[in-house]
Amino acid sequence: MSYKLIKKFDNGIRIGEILTAHGKIATPFFMPVGTVGSVKGVSPKELIDMGAEIILCNTYHLFLRPGEQLIKKLGGLHRFINWNKPILTDSGGYQVFSLGKSKTGESLVKITEDGVEFKSHLDGTKYLFTPERVIQIQLDLGVDILMPLDVCPSGTATKEEIKHACDLTIAWAKRSKEYFDKKTKNFSKKERPLLHGIVQGGLYSDLRKYCAEELIKLDFDGYSVGGLAVDHETRDMWKTVKFMGEILPENKQRYLMGVGTPDDIKKATKLGMDMFDCVLPTRMGRHGSVYIKNQKSKIKNQNYSSHSVAGCYNLINLLNAKYKVDSEVIDTNCGCYACQKGKGFSKAYISHLIRSNEILGIRLTTLHNLFQYLDLMRGLKK
């Protein structure tokens, strides 16, 4: 058993640990996103110093450049990026679909029973991702937690289209699990990576139940909830997250993919989710926006949008004119390098750096945002 549930609080938060080939991870946890093998603007040492226990990399992008065979030849992804803690890779399926149109509107993706045929967004080269190939790519990368190829429907898809996506996802999950088991049968318990099943079904509880039940029969190491970060700013996903927390196995880790703001994550942990990733802390940082914990506010059970910052965290943009003359740090209670509990860099200075296109500016905002996310996870475990 890779996951151990240690304690469940009355508020729904699950405290546990996941055992991987590169060490234990305490749940719940947040994974900084290093799409091509690098969390934008941050070094591995800085991530470790902030308390990151695991990072997420992307199969699709690493497959296209530099290629999994080169990475394997150079000692695997951990050695390639000089990161000796756990790594999770998503299957690349979401990227295949999200990058599925050319600049002229031409479809770059063709879905068949066998897999997904697509053209590279880099140079137009045609490739085929089958469930087996996607597993093999991740095994060649040498990562700790793998995701199988799934079908991630559009946020505007009909129920019929979502049902078809569920059927393909289940069929591909069976093939992925069979291939994975075959390829890892001679691995020691310590060396063997972990494989998740990905539950699709949109906002339809009957489809989510159908997909989850079929995947549970396959006995994956953990279960991921997919499809809720697609057009999520306009969708009511919380009933679905709550439902997933109720029906997924208690003795397996639950991964809510691609979500979300700090408030989203805090709410999702209370609904039984354990693992999270999102590009927001780095993306918002690159645009001069930073999260600040609101000491006076507490999350209630309101049904706010998953892109909202209402609740325990506020989002401010340091490019606003008032911050050009603000001598205070971003947050006097924050221990990140940018803030240093009030002894760090002023908002005025960081605003100046970003306006001047100085790299240090976006590094400071990114470090701050990632620290806020990781510090949130530490607090949830108490």
N, C-alpha and C positions, 0 to 999 in steps of 0.2 A: 504494500500500500504506500503510495507516494505522498498522500495527504493525511494529516492528522488533525482532527478537530479537537482543540484543547478546551475551549470554553465558548459558550454563547451567552452574550449579555441579554438582559431583559429588553433592551432597545433593538435587538435583532442582529447586532454586530457579532460576527463570528471570528474568534481568535484561533488561529491554527498555524500549521507550518507545512511547507511543501519541500520534500527532499528531492534534490536534483543531482546530476553528476558534478556540478560545480558548486555545491553547497546548499544549505537550507535557506528558505525564504520564509519570513514571518508574514502571515496574512492578518489583515488585508494589506495590500501593497499597490503602489503606483509604479508603472514602468515608463521612464523617460523614453521618448521615441527617437531612435537612431536609424532612420530609414535606410541609408546606404552604408551603415556601419559607424555613424558618428552622430551624436546628439548635437545639433547645430550650436556652435559657439562655445561648447563646454568640453573640457578634457575629461578622460576617464578618472583621473585623480580627483578632480573637482566633484564629479558625481559621487565617488566613494566618500569623500569628505562630507558631502551633504547627506549621506546615508542611503544612497540608492543601492538596492540589493539585486536588481535585475534590470536589463534594458530590453527594448524591443527593436528588432531589425526586420527588414522587408524582403521576402523571398523574390518577388518580382523584380525589384530594382537591383538586388545583388546578382540575380541571374543574368540580367541584361548587361550589367557593368559592375565589377570586372569579370564576373562569371564564377560559378561555384567550383568549377574544376581548378581554376587558378587559386582560389582561396583554399581549397583542399590541399593543393600541392604546397602551399605556403604554411601549412600546419593547422588549417581550420580557422573558423571565424574568430574564436577567442584569441588566438595568437595573432591573427591578421590585424585586429583592432586593439590588441594589447589590453584585453578586458578578461579578468580571470574569475568573474562572477557569472551567474546564470544569464542566458540569453534566450528569449522567446522570439520565434519568427512567425509572422502570419503567413498565410498560404500564398499571398499575392493575388488571390481571386478578386478582392475588392478593387485593387489597383487595375487589374485587367478590365473590369467593368467601368470603373470611374474614368479611366483614360481611354474609353472605348470609341471616341470619335475624333476624327482628324480636324484640322483647322477649317477644312472645307465642308465639314459635316458628314464626311464619309464614315461609315461604320467600320471599326477596326477589329470587331469581335464577332465570332461565329460560335454559338453554343451547340454542341451535339451531345448525343448520349455518351460518346467516348471522352469528351473533355471540352476545352475551350481553345479555339484557334484565334490568334490575335496577331496584330502587327505592332512591332515595337514603336513606342512613341518617340524613340530617339532617332531611328533611321528607317522605319518602315519594314524591317525584316519580319517575315512571317514565322510564327512559332506555334506549337501545340502544347498546351498544358493538360496532361491527363492526371487523374488522382495519383497514379503511381509515380509519375515523373516529379510531381510537386513534393511528394514524400522523399524521393531519392535526392532531390536538390537539397532539402533541409538536412538529410542525413549526411550528405557530403559537406555541408557547412559545419556540421558537428555541434548543433545547438542543443539546448536542454529541453525546450518545450516546443512542439511542432503543432501547426494547424493544418488540417486537411483542406483540399480544394472544395469550395462550396459555391453556391450560386447566391449572390447578394442582389436581390431585386431592388429596383428603383423605389424611392419613397412614394412615387405616384402609380406604382404597379397595381393592377386589378387583383382581386382575390384569386381569380383563376390563374393569373401569372405567378402569384406568390405560391399557390399550391404546386404548380409545376416546378418552381424553384426548390420547394421542400422535397419533392420527389427526387429530383436530381441530386440535391444535397445528400439525401439519405443513401441513394445508390452509390454515389461517389465516396461517402463515408465508409460504406462496407468494403469497397475496393481498397481504400486507403488503409483501413485497419488490417485487412488481410495481407497487404503488401508490407506494411510496417511490421507486423508480427513475424512475417517470414524473414525479413531483413535483420531483425534484432533478436532472433531466437537464441543466438549464441553470445549475446551481450551479457555481461555480468549484471546483477541487480544494481550495482553502483554506477555502471557505465550507461545503462539503458536510458534513453531520453523518454520524455512523456508525450503522449499524443492526446489532444483534445478532440471532442466532437463539437461541431458548431450548429447551434439551434437557430433555424430561420423560421419564418412564419408571419413577418410583419407585425401588425397590431391585432391580429386575429388569434384569440385564445385557443380556438379549436385547432388551428394549424400549428401553433406553438406546441400544444399538447401532443399532437400527432408526431411532429418532428422530434420532440424531446423523448417521447416514449420509444420510438424506433432507434434512436441513438443510444439510449440507456441500455437497450438490449445488447448492444455491441460492447458494453463495458469499457468505455474509454477511461483514461486516467483522470480526466477533468472535462468540464463542459463549458463552452463559450456561448454567449448570447450575442448573435450577430444581427446586423441590419437595422439597429436603432440609432446609429450615428449617421444614417443616410437621410438628408433633409431634416435632421432632428430638431432644428430650430423652429419648425412649424408643426411638430407632431407631439401628441400626448403619449409618451412612452411609459409613464410610471405604472400604469396598471399592468403592462406587460412585464416590466421588471419585477414587480411584486409577485406576479403569477409564476415567473421563472424561479424566484426564490422559494416558492412554496412547493414546486414539483420536482426540481432537480435534486439529485441524491445529496443527503446531508454529509456523506462521507467522501465527497469529491469536491475539489475546488471549482468555484464558479467565476467565470471571466466575462465581464461586461465590456465588450469590445468598442473602443473608440470614444468612450464617454468619460469625462466631459469637463465641466467647470469644477472648482473645489466644492461648491455646494451640491452639485450633481453627485459627486463621488461620495460625499458624506451621507446624502440621502440614500444612495444605492447600497451602501454598506448596511444600513438599517433594514434594507429589504433583502439582505442575505447574499450580496455579492462580495467577492474576495479580491478580485484582480482587476486592474484598470490600466488603460493607456490613453493618451490623448496628445495631440500636437499643440493644444492651446497654450501651455506655458511657454514654449519656445516661439511659437508663431506670434502670439500677442507681444512677447518681449521684443521681437524684431520690429514691431510696429510701435514701440514706445509705450505699450500698455502693461500695467502691473497690477497684480492682485494684492489687496490689503485686507487683513482680517479685521472685521468689525467686532470689536469687543463687546458692544452693547446689544448685538443682535443674535438671536438663536433661530435655527431652522425649525419651522413648524411643518405640518403635513400639507402645506399648500401645494396646489397643482401647477407650479410654475413651469415654464418652458425649460428644456434642458440646456438652452443656450443662455438662460438668464443668469445674472449675477446677484439676484435678490437673495437675501439670507445672511450668512455669516461672513461673506466676502464682498468687497466692493472692487470695482475695476476702474482705474484711473489712467488717463493718457497723459504722459509727461510732455507731449508736444503741445498741450493746451497752454495758452499764453501765460496763465497765472503761475505756472511752475517755472517759468524763466527766472523768477526772482525768489523762489522758495528755498530758504536756507536749510530746511529740515530734511532728514533722510526720508526714504520712502515709508519706512515703518520703524519707529523707535523700539518696538517689541520684537523685531525680527533679527535673527542671528546670522543671516546670510552675509556674504562678503560685501555686498553693496551697502547694507544697512549697519551691520556690526553693533546692533543694540543702541543705535543713536550716534555711533562714532564713525560712521562710514561716509559715503558720498552724498552730497546734497541733491535734491531733486533738480535744482537749478543747474548744477554741473552735468548731471546725466542728461537733462534736456538739451543743454548746449552740445554735448558730445553727439547725441543722435541727430540734432539739426546740422551738425558739421560732418555727418557721415563717418564719424570715428567709430571703429569697431568696438572699442571699449564700452561705448554707450549701450549697444545692444547686448554685449556680453553681461553687463551689470544687470540689466532688466531681465535677461534670461536666467541668470543665476538666482536672482530674487524669486522669480516665479517658480522655478523648479524647487527651490528651498521651501516655498510655501506649500507646494503639493506634498513634498516628502515629510515636512513637519506635520501637516495635517494627518498623514497616515500614522505617524508616531503617536499623535494625540489620540487617535481612534482606538489604539491598542491598550490604552490605560483604563 
